[in-house]
Amino acid sequence: MSPRVCIIGAGCSGITTAKRLAEFGIDYDQFELSDDVGGNWYFRNPNGRSAVYESLHIDTSTARLQFEDFPAPADYPDFPHHTLIHDYFRAYVDEFGLRDKIEFNTGVERAARREGGGWEVTLSTGETRSYTDLVVANGHHWNPSLPTYEGTFAGDLIHAHAYVNPFEPIEIRGKRVIVVGMGNSAMDIASELSNRWMAEKLYVSARRGVWVLPKYRNGIAADKVMAPPDIPREVGLAAGRALIKELVGSMTNYGLPEPDHEPLSAHPSVSADFLTRAGSGDIHMLAAIKGFDGHTVHLVDGTSVEADVVICATGYEMRFPFFDAGPDGAGEADLHPDSDHQYPLFKRMIKPGVENLYFLGLAQSSPTIVNLAEQQSKLLARLLTGEYALPSVEDQVRIMEADQAEHTAQYYAAPRHTIQIDFARYVVDLLAEIEAGTARAANQNA
């Protein structure tokens, strides 16, 4: 049977997958809950799933995020504003004639495995369609993870996902604000609100210290001078860690807590402003929050402060709502992440033993996730056309476990690191697997 593929989502992962399938002559339908492409990079996305705030610039350089066969405009800066990223995705779709195949304002309500193989897909329109294969490209930065605290807070508590600017959804000016977390969004928002004309006092609450990396090294975008993948990992790590310590010095020099881990042992926190703001006394560090009593915020170190606003930049949970139980009570329970945010996949794409299901872009990729699915789609298209053959399920599990150990070895244990990969090393490995699978397919067909 010729493949007929359902692609969920038209963000960066969905559109580049669609382009690859079209090039290979593979029939597909693509569904997008919103009225335009762009996914997370669509500011004020009417589907409510964009995490983009008004001032956001991407932390990955243009040279690293652009698609292989569609260079970004030459006049793009090193770190473009989100509007330029969205424009780039729109231009990509139009350049390759992908827009007419996208069914906008249409969500996938349910995806259920059919007996004998394939998928039954129920749409938000009420229609049900059948497919041989399902591609999940709905992203993983849309389902906010909010911590649970003791007591009741009398002020405003939101997740960073809801933050738009200092005046929306909350008027920040003149208020006492706590930003929870020290990831990239937390540092951007804290730096923006710490201007003395904005928040009366700006705190950052964190469970541990982090290494804050600069965007530039010697005037060059830092991710342009990363260690190449052919250098042994430990050698590259040692050199990178030494360079970071030389560039930024001790975090305590800026009034920040000393990290309990080496540089590059966590997903990078990159900021051009945070260290200066902290060193200038505009950002005040707090221990983790224990609970609330009105406007009083109690911390785990026994101290407390008064606050009016708490913004939790505390990450996201992977979720696939279309695998939830339907009206008949049936669902795809085995296709959800576990309680520890673990979701192991063969080559970060395939759940061993589950046929005709592919996840594209489901990784925390350093330095970028933008063009991850572009690389993954090379394997997918060849698998669907028979040019590539998967290893046995047993071998998939063995390889997957080894890959997982390799990708996460340098990171401390935390939910945010369970799907972490090094993009350059991953791509080298992926291309090697495509070559191996092409040989397997040739042997099977001989």
Secondary structure as UniProt FT lines:
FT   STRAND          4..8
FT   HELIX           12..23
FT   TURN            24..25
FT   STRAND          27..31
FT   HELIX           39..41
FT   TURN            43..44
FT   TURN            46..47
FT   TURN            54..55
FT   HELIX           62..65
FT   TURN            68..69
FT   TURN            74..75
FT   HELIX           82..95
FT   TURN            96..97
FT   HELIX           99..101
FT   STRAND          102..103
FT   TURN            104..105
FT   STRAND          108..113
FT   TURN            115..116
FT   STRAND          119..123
FT   TURN            124..125
FT   STRAND          128..131
FT   STRAND          133..136
FT   STRAND          150..153
FT   STRAND          156..159
FT   HELIX           160..162
FT   TURN            166..167
FT   TURN            173..174
FT   STRAND          176..180
FT   HELIX           184..193
FT   TURN            196..197
FT   STRAND          201..205
FT   STRAND          212..213
FT   STRAND          216..217
FT   TURN            218..219
FT   STRAND          220..221
FT   HELIX           222..225
FT   TURN            229..230
FT   HELIX           233..248
FT   HELIX           251..254
FT   TURN            263..264
FT   STRAND          269..270
FT   HELIX           274..279
FT   TURN            280..281
FT   STRAND          284..286
FT   STRAND          289..294
FT   STRAND          296..299
FT   TURN            300..301
FT   STRAND          304..306
FT   STRAND          309..312
FT   HELIX           321..323
FT   TURN            327..328
FT   HELIX           333..335
FT   TURN            339..340
FT   TURN            347..349
FT   TURN            352..353
FT   TURN            355..356
FT   STRAND          357..359
FT   STRAND          364..366
FT   TURN            370..371
FT   HELIX           372..385
FT   HELIX           393..408
FT   TURN            409..410
FT   HELIX           415..417
FT   TURN            418..419
FT   STRAND          420..422
FT   HELIX           423..445
//
